[in-house]
Amino acid sequence: MTQDQFRKACAHFATGVAILTTRSAEGEPHGLTINSFTSLSLEPPLVMAAVAHSSAQLQAFETSSSFAINILSEEQQDLSRRFAKVPEERFNGIAWRVGASGAPLIDRTITSIECRTVHRIDVGDHRVLIGEAVAAHASDGRPLLFFRSSYASIK
């Protein structure tokens, strides 16, 4: 199977869109757009997110003890694009606050899950982060979806 065939097959699975965030030891915020996120366990409450080894953001997640999953609303396509493409200073002009875990929480997302990093595992061309949820914040709104390589929304 080629990478292109695999990518096209996986594109038929609709996913939510989130921004994975953390802060460096110096307090600088870091983040990137992801759709590789899932819950793993209720007891203890665990989640998983993956970051490509090639990502310039990976180093910040390697040295931080926490991260947050910021699940985007259907009105936040611009944030998704920004955190996927802008190489530096992704947080400039973005409203965010420091969560109880120390990770950045982006304003107006429909959900944020704050996590303490408990495992890091290399799998293929990604680094998998497993975090224990320590706080969660949910609000109303409809999620931003990604399906067949395009943004979508619930009708």
C-alpha positions in Angstrom: 0.0 0.0 0.0 1.3 3.5 -0.8 1.2 6.4 1.6 -1.3 8.1 -0.8 -3.6 5.1 -0.7 -3.5 4.9 3.1 -4.1 8.7 3.4 -7.1 8.5 1.1 -8.6 5.6 3.0 -8.1 7.3 6.4 -9.7 10.5 5.0 -13.0 8.7 5.0 -13.0 8.6 8.8 -14.6 11.9 10.0 -12.6 13.4 12.9 -12.8 16.4 15.2 -10.2 19.1 15.0 -8.2 20.2 18.0 -5.2 22.3 19.0 -2.7 20.5 21.2 -0.9 23.0 23.5 1.9 23.1 26.0 4.3 25.6 27.5 8.1 25.5 27.5 10.2 25.7 30.7 10.5 29.4 29.9 6.7 29.8 29.8 6.3 30.2 26.1 3.1 28.7 24.6 3.4 26.1 21.9 0.7 24.4 19.9 -0.3 22.6 16.7 -3.5 21.5 15.0 -4.2 17.8 15.4 -6.9 15.3 14.6 -5.0 12.4 16.1 -6.7 12.5 19.5 -8.8 10.0 21.4 -9.9 9.0 24.9 -8.2 5.8 26.1 -9.5 5.1 29.6 -12.1 6.2 32.1 -10.2 4.8 35.1 -7.8 6.5 35.2 -9.0 9.2 32.8 -6.5 8.9 29.9 -6.2 10.5 26.5 -3.8 10.1 23.6 -2.5 12.6 21.1 0.2 12.2 18.4 2.8 14.6 17.1 4.9 14.0 14.0 8.6 13.5 14.6 9.1 16.1 11.9 7.1 18.8 13.8 9.0 21.8 15.0 6.6 21.8 18.0 7.6 18.3 19.3 10.5 19.5 21.4 8.2 21.6 23.6 6.0 18.5 24.3 9.1 16.4 25.1 10.2 18.7 27.9 6.8 19.7 29.3 5.0 17.7 32.0 1.6 18.7 30.8 -0.5 19.4 27.7 -4.0 20.4 26.8 -6.4 19.3 24.0 -8.4 22.4 22.8 -11.4 21.0 20.7 -12.4 23.6 18.1 -15.9 24.8 17.3 -17.1 24.9 13.7 -16.4 28.7 13.7 -12.7 28.2 14.4 -11.4 27.0 11.0 -9.1 30.0 11.0 -7.4 28.8 14.2 -7.0 25.3 12.8 -5.3 26.7 9.7 -3.1 29.0 11.7 -1.8 26.4 14.0 -1.3 24.0 11.1 0.7 26.4 8.9 2.1 29.4 10.7 5.7 28.4 11.7 6.3 30.8 14.6 4.4 32.9 17.0 1.1 31.0 16.5 -0.3 32.5 19.7 0.2 36.2 18.6 -3.2 37.9 18.8 -4.9 34.7 20.1 -6.9 34.9 23.3 -5.7 32.2 25.7 -5.0 31.6 29.4 -2.9 29.3 31.5 -4.9 26.3 32.8 -4.5 24.6 36.2 -2.1 22.2 34.6 0.1 25.0 33.2 -0.9 24.3 29.6 -2.4 27.0 27.4 -6.2 27.0 27.0 -7.5 28.7 23.9 -10.6 30.9 24.5 -14.0 30.0 22.9 -13.2 26.3 22.1 -16.0 23.9 22.8 -13.9 21.8 25.1 -10.5 21.7 26.7 -8.9 18.8 28.5 -5.9 19.5 30.6 -3.5 16.6 31.1 -0.5 15.5 33.0 1.9 13.7 30.6 2.3 10.1 31.8 3.8 8.3 28.8 5.6 9.2 25.6 5.9 6.4 23.0 7.5 6.4 19.5 5.1 4.8 17.0 6.0 5.0 13.3 6.7 8.6 12.3 4.9 10.0 15.4 5.5 10.5 19.1 2.4 9.5 21.0 1.6 11.4 24.2 -0.6 9.8 26.8 -1.9 12.1 29.4 -4.0 11.7 32.5 -6.8 14.2 32.5 -6.7 16.5 35.5 -9.3 19.1 34.4 -11.9 19.5 31.7 -14.0 22.4 30.6 -16.9 22.1 28.2 -19.2 24.6 26.7 -22.0 24.7 24.1 -21.2 24.8 20.4 -20.8 22.5 17.4 -17.5 20.9 16.6 -15.3 21.5 13.7 -14.9 18.3 11.7 -12.5 17.1 9.1 -13.7 14.6 6.4 -12.2 13.7 3.0 -9.4 16.3 3.5 -11.9 19.1 4.0 -13.5 20.9 6.9 -17.1 19.9 7.6 -19.8 20.5 10.2 -22.7 18.6 11.7 -25.9 19.4 9.8 
